[in-house]
């Protein structure tokens, strides 16, 4: 599973790093989040899915 964030959609709500700090972070002094890894470790796949479901603007892109 791969994960990324569409930075054009991201509104910097900080939900994804709050839910999955091992996968997502916020750029300092910027208005969007980013994925810390491209390939999601198996043990964090559920967390990535939860973050994607929780994103209010559906900016998290998950690919199998």
LINJO-V984633 format. One line per field, one symbol per residue. ss: DSSP state (H for helix, E for strand, L for the rest). phi: phi as a letter, one per 20 degrees, with the letter a starting at -180 (. if undefined). psi: psi as a letter, one per 20 degrees, with the letter a starting at -180 (. if undefined). A space follows every 50 residues. Layout:
BEGIN
ss = ???
phi = ???
psi = ???
END
This chain:
BEGIN
ss = LEEEELLLLLLLLLHHHHHLLLLEEELLLLLLEEELLLELLHHHHHHHHH HHHHLLLLLEEEEL
phi = .dcbcfffegdlfmffffecfedcbdfflcdbebefceeefgfdffffff fffeffdleeddce
psi = pqqrpoihhpjlijgghhhmiihqrpppkrkrrqphqgppqgijghgggg gghipijlipppp.
END
